[in-house]
Amino acid sequence: MDENNQAVNMADHVLGFDPEQVERLPFKELLTKVGPGFILAGIQLGPGSLTTSAMIGAEYGYRLLWIMLPVLFMGTTFMLVTYRLSVFTGMPMLHSIRHYYGKAASGLVGGALFLACMFFTIGNISGLGAGMHLLFGIDWKLGALIVMAFVLFCYFSKDVYSKVEKCAMIALCFMTVAFLIVLVKAGGPDCGAVFQGLTEWRFPQGSLPTVIGFIGSSAALTTGIYGTYLSSEKKWNKQDLFNGAMLADTIAHIFAVVLISTLIIMVGAVVMYPVGGRISVPADLAEMMVPVLGDMAAPVMGVAVLAAAFSAIIGNTTRSMVLLSAGFNKPTSFQARNIQIGAVIVLAIGTAICFTYGKSPVQLIYFSNVATGIATPVAGIFVTLMIWRKDIFKGFKPPRALQICMTISYIFYLFVTGYALFQAVPNFIGSIAVLFS
């Protein structure tokens, strides 16, 4: 038997089919397969990400646009690696970690992912209140409670996945259109400054903590790991790795994250940076639109922040429980009772912390962004080890490019998270202490 026939037999044994015989799906069919990427983008582009993006543009102009390049590189790498491992192991990522490295490893990773998502929920609750305040002028805490009542309804309704996917798509579309209109009406970006911002890699004085917080939330490994569980809700199969479906979903996700974040940075650079404007809370995002939209700035920005926070919170609270349950080998379906009840508990705890802390402070949002990245060093070591395992890809050509990209991304992320926590934790503890002084 020649090597080619051996490879085909191995593929049939591991995958159940020969990958080379899988035809690429036409564009229309690919569109029906895309979905998890939109949910993941909706979760990432919450009020914390919007606020941080606006801060970058308002305080540093175009000079930090280059950070979208490592976000693009790492975000794509994490999703492609986790999707490939899930297909070749026949299991979503936390179940794969449990299989290869044991119960303790999967429990540790599941717990770390849960805590990271828990912190992110706090920022989303703040965003819900900010959006309602901008729209209706009501107290931000009351506004957050009103929206969370609807979130609870969604938790216990049927076909939750479909609802989350639609909410995420609507939120992403609205944010894209809103910021694009503002950017165009403000005169558009300075093309020369944009090129300079993309090519000159440097940190303006005082920018490093903000940059690291942004990268930590915009290119987290949590996204790819959760994607392997969303894929089961979307009913993907192993052939979708080879027919273009998973690649298309990855592109849709990272394109949405990079496009919207870049638009917000540019709006901040065009509108706020020339006049020395600053962003301190999500509600301040409306100030970016006043020169262009006038009295309509608050309601338009209110809808954008509310849409971002709603799609993020409904996806993130569910994500936190799915990943925790997966770590301890419990049911992970959106309709499972442990997921629904757990999501309510996460929401209640997040609300208590957010309301105790104060009025939507940017320090809380920034720390939430940083905290979402703490799981990547924990989960990343196992994912990096797995992508280099020979037994997983036995009989196949090793994915050398992905192996190298994953290793580079993980090492870089160790530095990112370490420095961000070094900066954020003392500031956060200090601001908490003020509450009780």
C-alpha positions as CSV (number, residue, x, y, z in Angstrom):
1,M,0.0,0.0,0.0
2,D,1.5,3.3,-1.0
3,E,1.7,6.4,1.3
4,N,-1.2,8.1,-0.4
5,N,-3.6,5.2,0.2
6,Q,-2.3,5.0,3.8
7,A,-3.1,8.7,4.3
8,V,-6.6,8.2,2.8
9,N,-7.3,5.2,5.1
10,M,-6.0,7.1,8.1
11,A,-8.3,10.0,7.3
12,D,-11.3,7.7,6.9
13,H,-10.4,6.1,10.3
14,V,-10.0,9.4,12.2
15,L,-12.5,11.7,10.4
16,G,-14.7,9.2,8.6
17,F,-14.0,10.7,5.2
18,D,-11.1,11.9,3.0
19,P,-10.6,15.6,3.4
20,E,-9.3,16.0,-0.1
21,Q,-12.7,14.8,-1.5
22,V,-14.7,17.4,0.4
23,E,-15.9,20.2,-1.9
24,R,-15.9,23.8,-0.9
25,L,-19.3,25.2,-0.2
26,P,-20.7,27.9,-2.5
27,F,-21.0,31.4,-1.0
28,K,-24.8,31.1,-0.3
29,E,-24.4,27.9,1.7
30,L,-21.4,29.4,3.6
31,L,-23.7,32.2,4.8
32,T,-26.1,29.7,6.4
33,K,-23.2,28.1,8.3
34,V,-21.8,31.3,9.7
35,G,-23.2,32.2,13.1
36,P,-20.9,31.4,16.1
37,G,-18.5,34.1,14.9
38,F,-21.2,36.8,15.1
39,I,-22.1,35.7,18.7
40,L,-18.4,35.7,19.7
41,A,-18.0,39.2,18.1
42,G,-21.1,40.4,19.9
43,I,-19.7,39.2,23.2
44,Q,-16.3,40.8,22.6
45,L,-17.7,44.1,21.4
46,G,-19.3,45.0,24.6
47,P,-19.3,48.4,26.3
48,G,-15.9,47.8,27.7
49,S,-14.4,47.3,24.3
50,L,-16.3,50.3,22.9
51,T,-15.1,52.5,25.7
52,T,-11.5,51.4,25.4
53,S,-11.5,51.8,21.6
54,A,-12.9,55.3,22.0
55,M,-10.3,56.1,24.7
56,I,-7.5,55.1,22.4
57,G,-8.7,57.4,19.6
58,A,-9.6,60.3,21.8
59,E,-6.3,60.3,23.7
60,Y,-3.8,59.1,21.1
61,G,-5.4,59.9,17.7
62,Y,-4.3,57.4,15.0
63,R,-1.0,56.5,16.6
64,L,-2.3,53.2,18.1
65,L,-4.1,51.8,15.0
66,W,-1.3,49.3,14.6
67,I,-2.6,47.3,17.6
68,M,-5.4,46.0,15.3
69,L,-2.7,43.9,13.5
70,P,-1.8,41.8,16.6
71,V,-5.5,41.5,17.4
72,L,-6.1,40.2,13.9
73,F,-3.2,37.8,14.1
74,M,-3.9,36.3,17.5
75,G,-7.7,36.3,17.1
76,T,-7.5,34.4,13.9
77,T,-4.9,32.0,15.3
78,F,-6.9,31.2,18.4
79,M,-10.1,30.4,16.5
80,L,-8.4,28.3,13.8
81,V,-6.4,26.3,16.3
82,T,-9.3,25.5,18.6
83,Y,-11.6,24.6,15.7
84,R,-9.0,22.3,14.2
85,L,-8.3,20.6,17.5
86,S,-12.0,20.1,18.1
87,V,-12.4,18.4,14.7
88,F,-9.4,16.1,15.1
89,T,-10.1,15.1,18.7
90,G,-13.8,14.8,18.0
91,M,-14.6,16.9,21.1
92,P,-15.0,20.5,22.0
93,M,-11.9,22.0,23.7
94,L,-12.5,21.6,27.4
95,H,-13.6,18.0,26.8
96,S,-10.4,17.5,24.8
97,I,-8.3,18.9,27.6
98,R,-10.1,16.6,30.0
99,H,-9.4,13.6,27.8
100,Y,-5.6,14.3,27.3
101,Y,-4.6,16.0,30.5
102,G,-7.2,14.8,33.1
103,K,-10.0,16.1,35.3
104,A,-7.9,18.5,37.3
105,A,-6.7,20.3,34.1
106,S,-10.2,20.7,32.6
107,G,-11.5,21.9,36.0
108,L,-8.8,24.4,36.4
109,V,-9.3,25.8,32.8
110,G,-13.1,25.8,33.2
111,G,-12.8,27.7,36.5
112,A,-10.4,30.2,35.0
113,L,-12.6,30.8,32.0
114,F,-15.7,31.2,34.2
115,L,-14.0,33.9,36.4
116,A,-12.8,35.8,33.3
117,C,-16.4,35.8,31.9
118,M,-17.8,36.8,35.3
119,F,-15.7,40.0,35.3
120,F,-16.7,40.7,31.8
121,T,-20.4,40.5,32.8
122,I,-19.8,43.4,35.3
123,G,-18.7,45.7,32.5
124,N,-21.8,44.7,30.4
125,I,-24.2,45.5,33.2
126,S,-22.6,48.9,33.5
127,G,-23.1,49.3,29.7
128,L,-26.8,48.4,30.0
129,G,-27.3,51.2,32.5
130,A,-25.4,53.7,30.4
131,G,-27.4,52.9,27.3
132,M,-30.7,53.3,29.1
133,H,-29.6,56.5,30.7
134,L,-28.6,58.0,27.3
135,L,-31.9,56.9,25.7
136,F,-34.4,57.8,28.4
137,G,-32.5,59.9,31.0
138,I,-33.3,57.5,33.8
139,D,-31.0,56.3,36.6
140,W,-28.5,53.9,35.2
141,K,-29.1,51.3,37.8
142,L,-32.9,51.3,37.2
143,G,-32.2,51.1,33.4
144,A,-29.9,48.1,33.9
145,L,-32.5,46.3,35.9
146,I,-35.2,46.9,33.3
147,V,-33.1,45.4,30.5
148,M,-31.9,42.5,32.7
149,A,-35.5,41.5,33.2
150,F,-35.7,40.9,29.4
151,V,-32.4,39.1,29.5
152,L,-33.9,36.7,32.1
153,F,-36.8,36.1,29.8
154,C,-34.5,35.1,27.0
155,Y,-32.6,32.7,29.2
156,F,-35.7,30.6,29.8
157,S,-37.3,30.8,26.3
158,K,-36.9,28.2,23.6
159,D,-34.3,28.3,20.9
160,V,-32.0,30.5,22.9
161,Y,-29.1,30.0,20.4
162,S,-31.1,31.5,17.6
163,K,-32.1,34.5,19.6
164,V,-28.5,35.2,20.8
165,E,-27.3,34.9,17.2
166,K,-29.9,37.3,15.9
167,C,-29.3,39.8,18.7
168,A,-25.5,39.8,18.0
169,M,-26.0,40.3,14.3
170,I,-28.4,43.2,14.8
171,A,-26.1,44.8,17.3
172,L,-23.0,44.5,15.1
173,C,-24.9,45.9,12.1
174,F,-26.2,48.9,14.0
175,M,-22.8,49.7,15.5
176,T,-21.1,49.5,12.2
177,V,-23.6,51.8,10.4
178,A,-23.7,54.3,13.3
179,F,-20.0,54.8,13.6
180,L,-19.5,54.7,9.9
181,I,-22.0,57.5,9.4
182,V,-20.4,59.6,12.1
183,L,-17.0,59.1,10.6
184,V,-18.1,60.1,7.1
185,K,-20.1,63.1,8.3
186,A,-17.1,64.3,10.3
187,G,-15.0,64.5,7.2
188,G,-13.5,61.0,7.2
189,P,-10.1,59.9,8.5
190,D,-6.7,61.4,7.5
191,C,-5.4,58.7,5.2
192,G,-1.8,59.7,5.8
193,A,-2.2,59.5,9.5
194,V,-4.0,56.2,9.2
195,F,-1.0,54.7,7.2
196,Q,1.4,56.1,9.8
197,G,-0.6,54.7,12.7
198,L,-0.6,51.2,11.1
199,T,3.1,51.2,10.2
200,E,4.8,52.9,13.2
201,W,4.7,50.5,16.1
202,R,5.3,52.5,19.2
203,F,3.6,53.2,22.5
204,P,2.9,56.9,23.2
205,Q,3.7,57.8,26.8
206,G,1.1,56.4,29.3
207,S,-0.7,54.3,26.6
208,L,0.7,50.8,27.4
209,P,-1.9,49.8,30.1
210,T,-4.8,50.8,27.9
211,V,-3.4,49.0,24.8
212,I,-2.8,45.8,26.8
213,G,-6.3,45.9,28.2
214,F,-7.7,46.3,24.7
215,I,-5.6,43.4,23.3
216,G,-6.5,41.2,26.3
217,S,-10.2,41.5,25.6
218,S,-10.2,41.7,21.8
219,A,-8.1,38.6,21.1
220,A,-8.8,36.2,24.0
221,L,-8.4,32.4,23.7
222,T,-11.8,32.2,25.5
223,T,-13.4,33.1,22.2
224,G,-12.1,30.2,20.3
225,I,-12.7,27.7,23.1
226,Y,-16.4,28.8,23.4
227,G,-16.7,28.6,19.6
228,T,-16.2,24.9,19.8
229,Y,-19.3,24.6,22.0
230,L,-21.3,27.1,19.9
231,S,-20.5,24.9,16.8
232,S,-22.6,22.1,18.3
233,E,-25.5,24.5,18.8
234,K,-25.1,25.4,15.1
235,K,-24.9,21.7,14.2
236,W,-21.6,21.9,12.5
237,N,-19.9,18.6,11.5
238,K,-16.2,17.6,10.8
239,Q,-16.5,18.3,7.1
240,D,-17.1,22.0,7.9
241,L,-13.4,22.3,8.7
242,F,-12.6,21.4,5.1
243,N,-15.5,22.9,3.2
244,G,-14.8,26.5,4.2
245,A,-17.5,26.9,6.9
246,M,-15.2,27.2,9.9
247,L,-12.8,29.5,8.0
248,A,-15.7,31.7,6.9
249,D,-17.0,31.9,10.4
250,T,-13.5,32.9,11.7
251,I,-13.2,35.6,9.1
252,A,-16.7,36.9,9.9
253,H,-15.8,37.1,13.6
254,I,-12.4,38.8,13.3
255,F,-13.6,41.1,10.5
256,A,-16.5,42.4,12.7
257,V,-14.2,42.9,15.7
258,V,-11.5,44.7,13.7
259,L,-13.9,46.8,11.6
260,I,-16.0,48.1,14.4
261,S,-13.0,48.7,16.8
262,T,-11.1,50.6,14.0
263,L,-14.2,52.7,13.2
264,I,-14.5,53.7,16.9
265,I,-10.8,54.6,17.2
266,M,-11.1,56.7,14.0
267,V,-14.2,58.5,15.3
268,G,-12.4,59.3,18.5
269,A,-9.3,60.5,16.5
270,V,-11.3,62.7,14.2
271,V,-13.8,64.2,16.7
272,M,-12.3,64.1,20.2
273,Y,-8.5,64.1,19.8
274,P,-8.2,67.5,18.1
275,V,-10.1,69.2,21.0
276,G,-8.5,67.2,23.8
277,G,-11.7,65.3,24.6
278,R,-11.6,62.4,27.1
279,I,-13.7,59.3,27.6
280,S,-14.2,58.2,31.2
281,V,-17.5,56.3,31.2
282,P,-19.6,54.7,28.4
283,A,-22.0,57.6,28.5
284,D,-19.2,59.9,27.3
285,L,-19.2,58.0,24.0
286,A,-22.1,60.2,23.0
287,E,-19.8,63.3,23.2
288,M,-18.0,61.9,20.2
289,M,-21.1,62.3,18.1
290,V,-22.3,65.7,19.3
291,P,-20.4,67.7,16.7
292,V,-22.0,65.6,13.9
293,L,-25.4,64.5,15.2
294,G,-26.2,67.3,17.7
295,D,-29.2,66.5,19.9
296,M,-29.4,63.0,18.3
297,A,-26.0,62.0,19.6
298,A,-27.3,60.7,23.0
299,P,-30.1,58.5,21.6
300,V,-28.0,57.2,18.7
301,M,-25.1,56.3,21.1
302,G,-27.6,55.0,23.6
303,V,-28.9,52.5,21.2
304,A,-25.4,51.5,20.1
305,V,-24.2,51.0,23.7
306,L,-27.4,49.2,24.7
307,A,-27.2,46.9,21.7
308,A,-23.5,46.1,22.4
309,A,-24.2,45.5,26.1
310,F,-27.3,43.4,25.5
311,S,-25.7,41.1,22.9
312,A,-22.6,40.8,25.1
313,I,-24.4,40.1,28.3
314,I,-26.9,37.5,27.0
315,G,-24.0,35.7,25.3
316,N,-21.4,36.1,28.0
317,T,-23.5,34.9,31.0
318,T,-24.4,31.8,29.1
319,R,-20.8,31.4,28.0
320,S,-19.6,31.5,31.6
321,M,-21.8,28.6,32.6
322,V,-21.2,26.6,29.5
323,L,-17.4,26.8,30.0
324,L,-17.6,26.1,33.8
325,S,-19.9,23.1,33.1
326,A,-17.7,21.8,30.4
327,G,-14.7,22.0,32.7
328,F,-16.5,19.6,35.2
329,N,-18.1,17.4,32.5
330,K,-21.6,18.7,33.1
331,P,-24.3,19.4,30.4
332,T,-23.4,22.3,28.1
333,S,-26.6,22.8,26.0
334,F,-28.1,26.3,26.1
335,Q,-31.4,24.6,27.1
336,A,-29.8,22.7,30.0
337,R,-31.3,23.7,33.4
338,N,-27.8,24.1,35.0
339,I,-26.9,26.6,32.3
340,Q,-30.0,28.6,32.7
341,I,-30.0,28.7,36.5
342,G,-26.3,29.3,36.6
343,A,-26.6,32.2,34.2
344,V,-29.1,33.9,36.5
345,I,-26.8,33.5,39.4
346,V,-23.9,35.0,37.5
347,L,-26.1,37.9,36.5
348,A,-27.2,38.5,40.1
349,I,-23.6,38.4,41.5
350,G,-22.4,40.7,38.7
351,T,-25.2,43.1,39.4
352,A,-24.4,43.3,43.1
353,I,-20.7,44.0,42.4
354,C,-21.5,46.6,39.7
355,F,-24.1,48.4,41.8
356,T,-21.8,48.4,44.9
357,Y,-18.9,49.8,43.0
358,G,-20.5,53.0,41.8
359,K,-21.6,54.9,38.7
360,S,-20.1,53.1,35.7
361,P,-16.5,54.0,36.4
362,V,-14.0,53.4,33.6
363,Q,-11.6,51.7,36.1
364,L,-14.2,48.9,36.6
365,I,-14.6,48.5,32.9
366,Y,-10.9,48.5,32.2
367,F,-10.3,45.9,34.9
368,S,-13.1,43.8,33.5
369,N,-11.4,44.0,30.1
370,V,-8.1,42.9,31.7
371,A,-9.7,40.1,33.7
372,T,-11.2,38.5,30.6
373,G,-7.6,37.7,29.5
374,I,-6.5,35.9,32.7
375,A,-7.9,32.6,31.3
376,T,-5.7,32.7,28.2
377,P,-2.4,31.9,30.0
378,V,-4.2,29.1,31.9
379,A,-6.0,27.5,28.9
380,G,-3.3,28.5,26.4
381,I,-0.7,26.2,27.8
382,F,-2.9,23.1,27.2
383,V,-4.1,24.3,23.8
384,T,-0.5,25.0,22.7
385,L,0.7,21.6,23.9
386,M,-2.2,20.0,22.1
387,I,-1.6,21.6,18.7
388,W,2.0,20.1,18.9
389,R,0.8,16.6,19.8
390,K,1.7,14.1,17.2
391,D,-0.9,11.6,18.2
392,I,-3.8,14.0,17.4
393,F,-2.6,14.5,13.8
394,K,-1.2,11.0,13.3
395,G,-1.3,10.2,9.6
396,F,-1.8,13.8,8.6
397,K,0.6,16.6,7.8
398,P,1.2,18.6,10.9
399,P,-0.3,22.1,10.8
400,R,3.1,23.7,11.1
401,A,1.9,27.3,10.4
402,L,-0.8,27.1,13.1
403,Q,1.7,25.5,15.6
404,I,4.1,28.3,15.2
405,C,1.5,31.0,15.2
406,M,-0.1,29.6,18.4
407,T,3.2,29.4,20.2
408,I,4.1,33.0,19.2
409,S,0.6,34.2,20.3
410,Y,0.8,32.4,23.6
411,I,4.2,33.8,24.5
412,F,3.1,37.3,23.6
413,Y,-0.1,36.9,25.6
414,L,1.8,35.9,28.7
415,F,3.6,39.3,28.6
416,V,0.3,41.1,27.8
417,T,-1.6,39.6,30.7
418,G,1.2,39.8,33.2
419,Y,1.8,43.5,32.6
420,A,-1.9,44.4,32.5
421,L,-2.6,42.7,35.8
422,F,0.5,44.4,37.3
423,Q,-1.0,47.7,36.3
424,A,-4.6,47.1,36.9
425,V,-4.9,45.2,40.2
426,P,-3.3,47.9,42.4
427,N,-5.4,50.6,40.8
428,F,-8.5,48.5,41.2
429,I,-7.9,47.7,44.8
430,G,-7.2,51.3,45.5
431,S,-10.4,52.5,43.9
432,I,-12.3,49.8,45.9
433,A,-10.7,51.0,49.1
434,V,-12.0,54.5,48.5
435,L,-15.6,53.2,48.7
436,F,-15.1,52.1,52.3
437,S,-12.8,55.0,53.5
